Amino acid sequence: MLVRPIEPSDEDAYRAILEATSADDRYCRFFHFVDHFDPEEVHRFVETRADMIGMIAFDGAVPMGAAHAALLDDKTAELAIVVASGARHLGVGTACLDALIARLKERGFRRLIACALRENSPFEHLAQHAGFHVETSDGAALRWVLALTAEPEPAS
């Protein structure tokens, strides 16, 4: 498996990953039902942007998954991750997340957060394995947090 930074030329590969997910997967990823993928929205996740870092995983030429970090400020990023249904339980999510975390650490980020629906058990498993903890719970959603550094946050 190859995990590398996502590029604008990966638009078709990223769309293929999204299309290789179930309706339930899409609901958990986007927090609403998605039955088609707007080309502009797909493009937004592969374009080079100052406010986002993206990684994509391939097995040969087959796209398997992707992870993105929206850069919220100079210390905190928010995770979004998607794995094609046929690539589940192969370590794709872990590999994408590990590569993304490495990039964030290189750039000095201190926290990675993720919002996930309670019923998103695949994400819960991935988050717990990676060391995230639940920071807050709001009805159907959980806010997971991962410290990217062992240093304590400075007092505000």
C-alpha positions as CSV (number, residue, x, y, z in Angstrom):
1,M,0.0,0.0,0.0
2,L,1.2,3.5,-0.9
3,V,0.0,6.5,1.1
4,R,1.0,9.9,-0.3
5,P,-0.2,13.5,-0.3
6,I,-3.3,13.9,-2.3
7,E,-3.0,15.9,-5.6
8,P,-5.4,17.6,-8.0
9,S,-4.7,14.7,-10.4
10,D,-6.3,12.4,-7.9
11,E,-9.8,13.7,-8.5
12,D,-11.0,10.5,-10.2
13,A,-9.3,8.3,-7.6
14,Y,-10.9,10.2,-4.7
15,R,-14.3,10.1,-6.4
16,A,-13.8,6.3,-6.8
17,I,-13.2,5.9,-3.1
18,L,-16.4,7.9,-2.3
19,E,-18.4,5.9,-4.8
20,A,-17.1,2.6,-3.2
21,T,-18.9,3.4,0.1
22,S,-22.3,2.4,1.3
23,A,-25.1,4.9,2.0
24,D,-24.5,4.3,5.8
25,D,-20.7,5.1,5.3
26,R,-21.6,8.3,3.5
27,Y,-24.0,9.3,6.2
28,C,-21.4,8.7,8.9
29,R,-18.8,10.7,6.9
30,F,-20.9,13.7,5.8
31,F,-23.6,13.6,8.6
32,H,-26.4,13.5,6.0
33,F,-27.4,11.2,3.2
34,V,-25.4,11.6,0.0
35,D,-26.6,10.0,-3.2
36,H,-24.2,11.7,-5.7
37,F,-21.0,13.6,-5.5
38,D,-20.8,17.1,-6.9
39,P,-17.7,17.6,-9.0
40,E,-16.9,20.9,-7.3
41,E,-17.1,19.2,-3.9
42,V,-14.8,16.4,-5.0
43,H,-12.4,18.9,-6.5
44,R,-12.3,20.8,-3.2
45,F,-10.8,17.8,-1.5
46,V,-8.0,17.2,-4.0
47,E,-7.0,20.8,-4.8
48,T,-3.9,22.3,-3.2
49,R,-5.1,24.5,-0.4
50,A,-3.4,26.4,2.5
51,D,-6.2,25.3,4.9
52,M,-6.1,21.6,4.3
53,I,-3.7,18.6,4.2
54,G,-4.9,15.4,2.4
55,M,-3.4,11.9,2.1
56,I,-4.6,9.2,-0.2
57,A,-3.9,5.4,-0.2
58,F,-3.5,3.1,-3.2
59,D,-3.0,-0.6,-3.7
60,G,-1.2,-0.4,-7.1
61,A,-3.6,1.7,-9.1
62,V,-6.6,1.0,-7.0
63,P,-7.6,3.9,-4.7
64,M,-8.4,2.6,-1.2
65,G,-8.9,5.5,1.2
66,A,-8.2,9.1,2.0
67,A,-7.8,11.3,5.1
68,H,-7.9,15.1,5.3
69,A,-7.1,17.6,8.0
70,A,-8.9,21.0,7.9
71,L,-6.4,23.4,9.5
72,L,-8.6,25.3,12.0
73,D,-5.8,27.5,13.4
74,D,-2.0,27.2,13.9
75,K,-2.4,24.4,16.5
76,T,-5.6,22.5,15.8
77,A,-6.8,20.5,12.8
78,E,-10.0,18.5,12.2
79,L,-9.9,15.0,10.7
80,A,-12.1,13.6,8.0
81,I,-11.4,10.0,6.7
82,V,-13.0,7.7,4.3
83,V,-12.1,4.1,3.3
84,A,-13.6,2.3,0.3
85,S,-15.9,-0.6,1.4
86,G,-13.7,-3.2,-0.2
87,A,-10.6,-1.9,1.6
88,R,-11.9,-2.2,5.1
89,H,-9.9,-4.2,7.7
90,L,-6.7,-3.9,5.7
91,G,-5.1,-1.1,7.7
92,V,-6.0,1.6,5.2
93,G,-7.6,3.9,7.7
94,T,-4.7,3.5,10.1
95,A,-2.1,4.1,7.3
96,C,-3.9,7.2,6.1
97,L,-4.3,8.6,9.6
98,D,-0.6,7.8,10.6
99,A,0.6,9.6,7.4
100,L,-1.6,12.6,8.1
101,I,-0.5,12.8,11.8
102,A,3.1,12.8,10.7
103,R,2.5,15.7,8.3
104,L,0.6,17.6,11.1
105,K,3.4,17.1,13.5
106,E,6.0,18.2,11.0
107,R,4.0,21.5,10.7
108,G,3.8,21.9,14.5
109,F,0.2,21.1,15.1
110,R,-0.7,20.1,18.6
111,R,-4.2,18.7,18.4
112,L,-6.3,16.7,16.0
113,I,-10.0,16.7,16.5
114,A,-12.7,14.6,14.9
115,C,-16.5,14.8,15.1
116,A,-18.2,11.4,14.6
117,L,-21.7,10.0,15.0
118,R,-22.1,7.6,17.9
119,E,-23.1,4.8,15.5
120,N,-19.9,5.1,13.5
121,S,-18.2,2.1,15.2
122,P,-15.5,1.8,12.5
123,F,-14.3,5.3,13.4
124,E,-14.6,4.6,17.1
125,H,-12.3,1.6,16.7
126,L,-9.8,3.6,14.6
127,A,-9.9,6.6,17.0
128,Q,-9.3,4.4,20.1
129,H,-6.5,2.5,18.4
130,A,-4.8,5.8,17.5
131,G,-5.1,7.2,21.0
132,F,-8.0,9.6,20.6
133,H,-10.3,10.2,23.5
134,V,-13.8,11.6,23.7
135,E,-13.7,15.2,24.7
136,T,-17.4,16.0,24.5
137,S,-20.7,14.3,23.7
138,D,-23.6,16.1,22.1
139,G,-26.6,13.9,21.4
140,A,-25.8,11.8,18.4
141,A,-22.2,13.1,17.9
142,L,-19.0,12.7,19.7
143,R,-16.0,15.0,19.6
144,W,-12.8,13.0,19.6
145,V,-9.4,14.6,20.4
146,L,-5.8,13.4,19.9
147,A,-2.8,15.3,21.4
148,L,-0.1,15.4,18.8
149,T,2.6,16.4,21.3
150,A,3.4,15.2,24.8
151,E,3.9,18.8,25.9
152,P,1.0,20.3,27.9
153,E,-1.0,23.1,26.2
154,P,0.1,26.5,27.5
155,A,-2.4,28.2,29.8
156,S,-4.6,30.9,28.1
